[in-house]
Amino acid sequence: MEMTFAPGWTQQIDTGTDRERDDLLSYISDTYKSLYGYRPRGETSDMTIEDLRTQADSLQKDVLAGIELLKVLEARTRRNKADHRRAMKYYTNLKPRSNAMEIAMLDALDAA
């Protein structure tokens, strides 16, 4: 099974083998640190494989939600930059240019 660790990064989990528990613990530790900035604390020896799978799935959902949020924010930033470029081109090409900033400020006040 392949689980997403961070945007563009995945980690392989060997399900059904002796390594599955170690792989899940490693994934949980690394992903938790990636999301929250520190590794999780606590005793894991009493956790079952199902508990570890559930926790790993929950962390993966958080990672995927973060990736989607980053895509939305990047698209908004691209739109804002394009709007800014268009506005700057419009206002710097006004005649006479000496009052271009005044016109831009008045337009901004009218839009608000």
N, C-alpha and C positions, 0 to 999 in steps of 0.2 A: 504494500500500500504506500502511496506517495502522499505526503502532507505538505501543505504550503507553510513555510517558515517566515517568509517576508516577501515583499514584492520581487518576483523573479527568482526566488530561492525555494527549493523544496528539500524535504528530507525523506529518505526511504525508510519505511517501517517493515521489518520482516515479520509478517503475521504468521501465526501458527508455529513459530519456532521458539527455541529457548532465548533468543535475542530480543523477542518482541518487548518484554518488560523493560530491558535496558534501553532499547530504541525509543520507547514511549517516554520513559523518564528523561532521556536526553532531549527529546523533542519538547517536552513540557518545560524543562528548565530553560532551554535556549529561547523558545518562543515567549515564555513569560518575561524573560530578561529583555527581549526585543520590544515587547509591548509596554512594560512597566518600569524598565530601567534597573531592576534587580532580580536576582534569582529567588524562586519561592523557597520558603523555609518550612520545615515540618518533617515529620516521620512518614515515610512512604512504604515501609515494609508491610504494613497491614492493609494496603490498598490492593484490591483485586485488579486483574487485567481489564475487566469491564469498567471499573472506576477510572483507571488510567486512560482507557479509550474515550470515555465520556469527557474527561477533562481535556484531553488532546483535541477532540472534536470541537469543544467549546472554544478553546484557544484559536483553532483554525478558523472558526466562524468570525472571531474578533479580528483576525488578520485579514480575512477576505473583506469584511466590512470596512476596515481601514483602507484597503486598496481601492475600493469603490469610492470612498470619500476623497481620496487623493485624486482620482480621475475627475471627479466633479469639480474639485477646487482648481485643478490644472486647466480644465476647460473654461471655467469662469475667468481665470487669470488671462488666458489667451484672448477671450472676448474683450476684457477690459483693456488690454494692451492694444488691440486692434481699434477699439473705440477711441482710445487716447491718440493713436497715430492719425486717425481720420480727423479728429477734432483739431489737432495741432496743424495738420496740413491745411485745413479749412481756414483757421484763424490766422495763420502766418501768410496766407495768400490774399487776405483782405486788402482793399485799397481804401484809404491810405493805411500804411502799416503802423503808423505811430500810435493808433488807438486800438490795435488788435486785442491787447490784453483787457482793455476796458470793455470792449464788446463781448469778449469771452466771459468776463465776470458778470456782466448784466444778463447774458444768456443763462449762466449757471444759476443766478438768483431767480430768474423767471421759471426755470425748470424745478426749483425747490418749492 
